[in-house]
């Protein structure tokens, strides 16, 4: 089963429509369950619900062979924690899908590290769906030393600014 998730805050019709089209075209060869939030588009080629309870959402995520979703940090974190292949398409402010284009940066960061696959738009999604079949995410390793170093740098910069005032 492939699980599609778009969250619940803003509609994400571009992704829902593109995955539905991929199902119609036969690019997805397994059952699909889609959590479509308050999207206006209603899929015709995949099972869908607007929202699911947290425990059901977690079950779908665990049972899925792969996930397709928006580039929200919660979705990415869960996929990495469960070692699930994840294909994301960032929401864009120009379409009213999000307030700020932060998902573009998040997708780029995790995609370039090999943790996720990224389709920057719906035209690139079909090819990425084909890649998702064999995609194996690079596991993320904790780097506490790097976090501490960044925190120290930040604190030093704050101290320098305070002394300059």
N, C-alpha and C positions, 0 to 999 in steps of 0.2 A: 504494500500500500504506500502511496505517495501522499504526504500531508502538505497542504498549502495553507499558509497562515499569513494574514495581513494585519493582524492586530484589530483594535476596535476604536481607535481615536478618530481617524479620518478615512474617508472612502479611498480605495485603491483600485478603481475600475480598470486601469491599464494592465495591472498584473493579473487580475481575475479574468479579464477578457483574453489576454494573451495565453494563459494556461488553458482556458477553455478551448481556444482555437487549436492549441497543440494537441489536446485530447481528440478533437474532431479530426485532425490531420493524421492521427495514429502515431504521433511522436512519443506518446506515453503508453506503455504496454502493460500497465497494472492499474488496479483500482485507485481512484483519487478521492480523498476527502478534503474539502476546502472550507476553512473558516474565513468567511469573506467580510466580516464586520458589517459596517453600514454602506457597503458598496451598492450603487444603484443598478449595476449590471447583474443580471441573474444568469448564471451559467446553465447551459443546456446539455453539456457533455461530461459533467462531473458532479458527484454528490457534493452538496454544500449546505452550510448552516451559517447564520450570522455570527452567533457566539456559542461557545461551549463552556461548561463549568471547568474550573482549573484542573480538577482531577481527570476529567475526560480529555482535556487539552494535553495534559502530561501523558496520558495513555496513548493518544494518537501519535505524539512525538516519539515515544519509546517504540511503538509498533511499526512506525514508518521505515521503509527502506531508505528513504531520502526525504528531504524537506525543501520546499520552495517557499520563499517569503520575502517580506520587506527587509531592509537592512537595519532593523532595530537591534540595539545591543542585547536586549533580552533574548531575542530569537537566536542571535549568533552565539551568545554565551551558552544557552541550553544545548544547541547543536554541538558545540565543542565539548561540553561536559559529557554528553552522551555519545560522542564520537560519531555523529550522524553527518553524512554528506549534505551540504546545504548550498542551494543556489539562491542568491538574493538579487533583487532589482530594487535599487534605491528609490524611495519616494522623492518627488520633486516639488518644491514650493510653487513653481510656475503653473502647475496643474492643480494647486490647492490640496495636494496630498499630505503636506506637512508645512509647518511654519517656516522652517529654515532647512537648507540643504545639507545638514550635518550627515545624513545617511550616505551621501556620496563619498565623503571622507572616510567614514567608518568602513564602507564596503571596499574602498581602495586599500585601506590599511590591512584589513584581514584577508582580502583577496590576494594582495601582493605577497603575503606571507604563506599562501597556500592553504589557509584554514578553510576558505570558502570559495565557491565559484561566483562570479559577478557578471550579470548582464546589465549593462548601463541603460538599456532601454528595451522596449518590447520587440523591436526588430531583431535584436541579438538573442532574445530569449530562446527561440527554437533550437539554435545551434548549441546553446549552453545546456538545454534540457538533454540533448543527445550526449553531451560530455558528462552530465550528471550520472549517467548509467554506470560509468567506470571510475568516477572521481573518488579518490581516497584522500580525505583531508589530512593535512600535516598537523600532528598533535601540537598543542600549545604548551610550552613549558614555562613555569613560573620563573621570573627573574627578579627576586626580591632585592638584589644588590642594585639593579638599575633603578628600581622604584625609590630606594633610599637615596641614591645619588641625585635623582631628579628633585626629590623633596629637599635635600640639603641645598641644592642650587637655588631653588625657589626661596627658601628661607634666607639664604645669603643675599639674594637680590632684594628681598623685602627689607632686610637690615640695612643694606647700602642705601636704599631709597629713603629710609627713615633717618639715617645719619645725614643725608644730603639736604633734608628739609630743615 
